[in-house]
Amino acid sequence: MDHEQHPELLPLGSPASQFDIVLRGYERGQVHEQIDRFEADLRGLQHERDVAAARTADLAAQLAAAHGELEMLRTKMQRMGLPSVENIGERVRHMLALAEEEANDIRRRAQQDTAALQARATRLTTEIDVKHADADEYAARVLREAEQRATTILAEADEKARTRLAEADAEQQSLDVDAAAKRQQAADDFEIALRARRSEASRQDEERRSTLTREAEQRLAIARTEADRTLVQARQTAQRELAEARQTMQRELTETRQTSERLLSGLHDQVSRLRTRRRDMLDQLTRFRSALDELPSLTDLEAADPPVPPRDVRAAATAAEPTAGAEPTAGVEPTAGAEPTAGADADAAGPDVPPPSGADHAAG
């Protein structure tokens, strides 16, 4: 993988990922350790995902609390009659600004978490592909080395056989020379003894040469048989180990890709829900602003009502209280109707885990 380009994502490109080469393939202990590291990294991703889900749920709860406080203030404002419109507008604007800022912060952190998890999943998949390619290359190299070893053994056997044959020929020539000298020397002394000795020497020389020739041929046959057996065993071993390595790497690649796809699916769902939540919050903010714009100003109220005695003022305020309460309620009725949106937002922010986790979805 690109561990040098993204060393902060996952510690999967450590020097230990380069397996030591042994006679029959990769060191099994190092392969198991590498797989354990993959599983530990996946568990770390799941833990970070759960932490992000909890953080999102906490922020959603805070936002719901802010909505509740806003609703409580709105109700309290209705009960208090007609306070200063300017003070009410300033308080609501401040709370709307806080709610919008909190929504932007939630969206930004969700986007950062999504980008980090996607990069890590991509990195894990790429590293599995690299390990699979390394296994294929190693198996091919083992097969080439086995063939070279078998060829070398066969060449050495042929060379030894030729050497033994040459030695036998040289020894025969030496024996012939010695026999000729002996025959020449014996010819001067004893012709009969020379004939007997010559016959015996020839017989012995022939037997020795035959023995040496048979030994050389036997050794050559044994060497060729051993070389063929070694070559066949090496090819079988290399093919078997290559098949095992490919099956293991393919299984690990499939499992890792399935895990990555589940993570990405959950992240896409979370992003979609956060976008829906953002639209709902923007709609709710728009309804709040519309409700504020529909509130009558203090000047309009004073111009509409002529001065009355204090006792009549209290009676008029008591009679007008339902009307004043009804007008803001009508103006912000979409907000009260949108209250389930906060619950939907909590549901959208809560299930940060993949769809199979029903308990996490209910907790969110």
N, C-alpha and C positions, 0 to 999 in steps of 0.2 A: 504494500500500500504506500500512500504518500505520507509516511510517518515523519519524514524530514520536513515536509511542508506544513503539517498540522500536528506538531508534537503535543499540543495541549488537549487534544480531543480524547484519545484513548491510549493507554500504555500497551498497545498491541504490537508495536514494531521494535520491541526491546531486543538487544543482542541475543537473548535466550531463544528467540524465535528461529534462529538459524540452527537447525538440528545437526548434531554430530553424525557423521557417516560411519556406520559399522558394516560388518560383512554382509548381513542379510537385510539391509534397509536402514530406515531411520531408527534412532534410539526410542524405544516405546515409552520410556519414562518421560522423555522430553515432549513427546507427542501428547501424552496425558496431561502434563503440566500446561502445555499450550492450550489444550481444550478447557482445562480448569480456569485458565485466565480468561478465555472467551466467556465462559459462563459467569465468572465474577464480574466482568465488564457489563454483561447483560443485566445482572442483578443490580449493579450500580446505576444503570440507566433506569431500571424500573423504580429504584428508590428515589432517584431524582425526579422521575415523573410523578411519583406519589407526593413528594414534597411540593412540587409545583401545583398539583391538584389541591393539596391542603392550603397552600398559600392563596390560590385562586378562590377557594371556598371561603377562606377568612375574609378576603377582600369583598367577596359578594355579600357576606354577612354584614360587614361594615357598611356597604352601600345600602343594604336593606334597612339597617339601623338608621342611616341618614334619611332614607325615604320615610321611615316611621316618624322620625323626629320632625321632618318637614310637614307630614300630615298632622302631627300633634300640634305644631305651631299654627298650621292653617285653621284647625278646629278651635284652638285657643283664641285666635284672632277673630273668628266669627262670634265667639261668645263675648268677647270684650266690646262688641259694638263697632264703633267707627273711630279707631285710633288714627294716628297720623299716617296718611298714605305713603308719604315719603319714607318714614321709618320702616314700614312694612316692605316696601319695594327694595330698600337697601338690604334688609335681612335676607329676603328671598333671593335677591341677586347674588349675595355672598354664598348662600347655600348651593345655588345652582352652579356657580363657578367652582366650588369645592367638588360637587358631584361630577362635573365634566372633567376636572383635573384628575380625579380618582379613576374615572373610566379610561382616560388616555393612558394613565400609568398601568392599569391592568392590561390594556391592549398591547402596550410596548413590551411589558415583561413576558406576555404570552408569545409574542412574535420572537423574542430573543430565545426563549426556551425551545420553541419549535425549530428554529434554525440550528441550534446546537445539537438537538437530538437527530435531525435529519443528516447533519454532517457526520455524526458518530455512526449512524446506521450505514451510510455510504462507505465510510472508512472500513467498517467491519466486513462488508461484502467484498470490497476490493482486496483486502488482505487474504480472505479465503481463496479468491481467484489466484492470487500470487502463489499461495501455498500449493494449490492444485497444480499449477504450472511447474513449480519446483519439483514436485513429486514425479511428474511425467519426465522431466529432464533427468532426474536422478536415476529412474528406472532404465531409461535409454542408455545412460552412461554405464550402469552396472552391466547391462547386456553387452555393450561394446567391450568393456574390460574382460568379461568372461570369454568372449570370442577371441580376443587378443591373447588371453592366457592359454586357451586351448591351442591356438595356432602356434604359440611359443613352445608349448610342451611337445607338440607333434614335430616341430622343427628340431628341437633338442634331441628327441628320440631318433629322428632320421640321422642327425649328425653323429650321435653315439654309435648307431649301427654302422654307418659308413666308416667311422673311426675303428671300430672293432674289426670290420672286414679288412681295412687297410693294414691293421696290426697283424691280422692272420696271414695276409699275403706277404707282408714283410718277414714275418717269422718263418713262413714256408720258404721264402727265398733264402733266408739265412740258413735254414736247415738243409736246403738243397746245396748251398755252397759248402756247408760243413760236410755233408754226405759225399759231395764230389771230391773234396779234399781227402776225406777218409778213404774213399774208393781208390783215389790216385795213389795214396800212400800204401794202402794194403795191396794194390796191384803189384807193387815192386817186391813185396815180401811173400805174400801167400795169395795166389790167384783163387784157390778154392775158398779160402777163408774170406777173401774179398767178396766173392759172389754171395756167400752166405750172409755176410754182413750187409752187403748192398740190398739183398732181398729183404732182410729184416728191417733195415733202415727205411726202405721204401714203404714197407707195410706200416711201420710205426708213423712215418710222416703222413701217409695217407689217412690213417686213423686220426691222427692229431688234427689234420686239416679238416677232416669231416666233422670232428667234434667241435672245433672252433666255429665252423660254418653253421652247424646246427644251433650252437649257443647264440651266435649273433642273430640268426633268424628268429629264434625264440624271443630274445630280448627285444628285437624290433617289433614283433607281433604284440608282445605284452605292452610295449610303450604306445603303440598305435591304439590298442584296445583301451588303455588307461586314458589316453588323450580323447578318444571318442566319448567315453563315459563321462569324463570331466566336462566336455563341451555340452553334452546332452543335459547333465545335471545343472550346469550353470544356466543354460537357456530355460529349463523348466523353473528353476528358482527365480530367475529374473522375471519371467512371465507371471508367475504366481504372485510375487511381491508387487509387481506393477498393477495387477488386477486388484489386489487387496488395497493398495494405496489409492487407486482411482475410486473404488467403492467407498472407502472411508472419507475421502475428500468430498466426493459427490454428496454423501449423506450429510456431512457437516455443512456443506454449502447450501443444501436444500433447507436444513433446519434454520440456519442463520438467515437466509432470505425470507423464510416464513415469519420468523420473529421480527425482522426489520419491516416487513410489509404490515404486520399487525401494529407495530409502533407507529408507522407512518399513517396508517388508517385512523388510529386514535387521534393523532395530532391533527390530521385534516378535519376530523369531526370537531375537535376542540376549536380550531381556527374558525370553522363555519359558525359554531355556536357563539363564539366571541363577536364575530361580525354581526350576527343577528342581534346579540345583546346591545352592541354599540348603536345599531339602528333604532332599537327600542328606546334606548336612553336619549338619543337625539330627538326622537318623536316626543318623548315625555318632556324634555327641556323646551321643545317648541310649544307644547301645550301649556307649560308653566308660563312662558313669556306671553302667550296669547291671553292667559287668564289675568296676568298682571296688567296687560294693556286694556283689558275690559273693565278693570276696577275704576270707578268714578273718582275724579280728582276732588280734593278738598274745596277748591274754588267753586266747582260745579255744584257741590252739595250745599255750600253756603248761599249761592245764588238761587238755587231751587227752593230753599226753605226760608220764608220770612221770619223775622224775630218774633218770638213768642215768650210769654212769661215763663219763669223757671218751672212752675208746676206743669204747664202745658208742654214744656220741653221734655220733662221726664215722661209724661204720658205719650208724647209723640215718639220718643226714643224707644219706649216699650212697645208701641204699636208697630214701629218700623223695623224692629230687630229681626223678625222673620224675613222681611223683604231684603234687608242688608245681608243677612246670612245666606239667603237663597241665591243672590246674584253671584257672589264668588263661587258658591257651590256649582252653579250652572256654568260658570266660566272655567272651573277646573274639573268639571265632571269627567272629562277624558282622562285626567290624572288618576282620579279615584278608580275609574274603570280600568286603567292600565296597571293597577296595583298587582294583578296576577303576573304582569311582565317581570316584576322584581323576582317573583318565585321562579318564573321561567328563566330569568337570568341566573339565578342560583343553580337551577338545573343545568344551564348551559355551561356555567363555570365549574360546577362540581365534578362531573364525570370526565375527568382528565385521563382516566385509565381507558384501555381498549374496551369495546362493547361487551366482551364476555363477562366482565366484572360487574355483576348486578349489585353487589353490596356497596361498592364505591359510588355507583350511580344514585342509589337511594340516599347515601350519606350526603352527596352533593346537593 
